[in-house]
Amino acid sequence: MDPDGGHYAVVDPATEGTVGWAPEASQEQVLAACAAAREAFDGWSRTPAAERAAVLGRAADIIRGRLKEYADLARAETGATTGTARAMQVGVAAARFRRYATVEPSEWAIPPQINEAGQGGTSHASRAVGEGKAGVMGALAVRQPVGVVSCITSYNNPWANPAGKVAPALAMGNTVVVKPAPQDPLSVYRMAEALEAAGAPPGVVNVVSGRSTGVGETAVASPDVDMVSFTGSTAVGQRIAEVCGRDMKRQLMELGGKGAAVVFADADVGSAVAGIGTTFSFYSGQICTAPTRVLVQRPLYDRLVEQLAAYAGRLKVGDPAEPDTVVGPLITAEHRARVESYVELAGKEGATVVTGGERPPLERGFYLGPTVLADCRNDMRAAREEIFGPVVSVIPFDEEEEGIALANDSDYGLIDYVWSGDVARAFRVARRLRAGGVGINTVGRNMEAPFGGFKKSGVGRDVGSYALHAYSEVQAIVWPG
């Protein structure tokens, strides 16, 4: 179907050239996509789980077989380095389709309820089994698909992020309408093509793209949509939640982050610096899990600032196609200007730019050097608001209680980190942090562990079996024994 709004250019943030042309859908076309998903839902939801899983498995094989082609496109669309595009974008997407290409049990046993004759509180339903007689009530809790799911994805990973929504949603028998970020939608169309080639029936997977806010708004508000799965900013998530609330639509939201890395004086400094330095600069800081607030116990403060600045200063900024590049461009010129404004504001608020904060001497591309801000306070805007760029604020603390209080003094609560040589203390502190996940002496992730946030960082959990739960409703079926 030809897009009603024509096509718009997708720009390579490294070269500022045109990668390709993306469809600009009209609101009517979005509604049509939602209606197609609704029409396909009955057949797909009744397709045996093993057959649905087989489609996902074939899609994983197709994506893996076209890894270089897809990774080159992802690198051009997003500005991610070649290694990131291959491993963390396309590679993770293939792994997520493979993960859900297994048949999960759709129901499990609940112990039978024995209603003894003459006991008080016996329900009307129990009495119906037989007045004055003992009864056994059997039950099953069955996971049913929610229905049509709108998957609205972020620009920072156009492969892994939508795959993390689409794969478990399809595995549970839902149909989907995917609305990719306007900056890099072409990869999502390739993913949909792989699913079609793998045998997904018409209407099961639908993609609508466009720069107009009306595209996403319609994908949320359509009466054919039962659930919205959104990854993006907290501000947009709040607007989506208001719309979903009117019709009681299910929601799964992975929103902003302002992760705290609590580094105690007994920590392995090299490990902390490498973990923080690698993560806050990864994909130019455009990830919600980055430890962008580094809370350092005072005896270690100066040493960590010095080493973190040195680490950040050694990271090569430049063409993401070059094998030794670590930090590529930000997604757009407008976003780079926004990140730069936070660095400038931090200076006005009293922070010291220890390293970075400047554009490298490159002719093209939306680049900004990794930036370390020292002498920060937790009430500075640079320490409170999500910058979504390669900028980290370093804040001192004295005692354990103060470090915990500073970490929790945030509107966000997605991923925090603790570094300490005392493992017992690290676990004790982790349990008190108001975050959906905590890394202890690591920035690594377990890809079966639940992912999601406290406070304004989101609603619900996904990844692993938690995603299957997120994209399903629980139905109780009860019968007399």
C-alpha positions, 0 to 999 in steps of 0.5 A: 500500500502506498503511503498517503503522506509520501516518503521522507528521508532517513538521515545517517547521523554520521555522514548526514547523507540519506540512508533511504526513504520511509513511508509517511502513513496517514491516520486512516492507514494506521486505523486500517493496520489496527483493523487488519491486526484485529481481523487476523487475531482470531486465527493467529490466537487459535494457531497451535503454540508450536506453529507460532513458535516455528514462525519465530524460529524461522524468522530468527534464522532469516535475520541471522542469515542476513546479519551483515546486510541488516547490521549495515542498515542499522549502523547507517540509520542509528550511527551505532558502531559496526560491533554494536549494530551486529551484536547488540542490535541485529544479534540480540533481535535474532536471539530474542526471536529464537528465545520465544521459538519455544513452546511455553506451557500455557496453563498450570495446575492449581491445588484443588479446593476442598469444601467440607460440608457444614463449614462456614463461609461456603460460597453459593457456587460451592453449595451448588455442587451439593447442599451439605456435601463435601466438594472438590473444585478443580481449577486451571489458570490459563494464559490467554493473549491480550489481543491487538498490541501496539508496539511503539519503539525507540530510536536507540535500538531498531532491532532488539527493542521491537524484537523484544516486544514482537516476539513474545507478543506473537508467541502468546497469540497476539497480533501486533501493530509496530510504530517505529521511531521516525529516525530509523524505521527502515530496520523494522520494515526488514524485520517485518519482511523476515517474519512474513518470509518465515510464514507469519499470516497477513495482518499478524504483523503490521508496521506503520511509520511517520514523523507526524505525532498523529501516527503514534497517537492513532496507534494508541487510541484505535478501538481495535488496540487492546494493549500498548507496549511503549519504550521512550521518554517518560513525558510521552509515556504519561500521555499514552497512559492517559489515553490507555486509561480511558479505555482500560487498555493494558500497558507495558512501559519502559521509560526514562532512566537516571541510573546511579552508580554507588561506588564505595571507598573499598571498590575495585576502582579499575572495575568501576571505571571500566564499567561506568566508562563503557556504559555511559559512552555506549551508543553515545549515551543514548541508552536508558540503563546508563549509570549517568549519576556516579555517587562516590564515597569521598575518600575515593572521589578524586581518584575516580574522577581522574581515572574516569576522565582519563578513560573517557578521553581515550575513547575514539569518537568518529566514523562508526564504520571504523573498527576502532571507533567506540563513540559514534554520533548522536541521532540528530543535530537537534538532539546533540544541541539538547545534550550540549545545552545540559553541559552548558547548564551544568557549568552555570550550576557550578559543575566542572567539565573535567573532559569532553563537552566539545565537538570533535574536529570532524567535517560531518556528523552529529558528534560530541565527546564523552563528558565527565562533570565533577563537583556536581550536586544531586539537585542540579538539572544535569543530575536529575533529568535524563540527558540521553547523551554521553554525559555523566555527573560525579557526586561525592558522599560520606556515609552509606546512608547518604549514598543510598539516600542520594541514589533514591533521590530521583524521579527515575528508578530503572537500573542502578549499580553498586561497587564495593569490595564488601559483597554483603554490603553491596547486596544490603545496599542493592536491596534498598535501592528503588530501582527495577534492577541493580548491578553489583560490581558489574554492568552486565545483564542476565537476559532472562531477568525481569526488566523494567522500572520503579517510579517514573521509569515504567510500568510492568516487566518484560524479558524472558518469561516475564515478557510472556506474562506481560503480553497475556491475561490470566483466565481461571477455569473452574469445575466441580470434582 
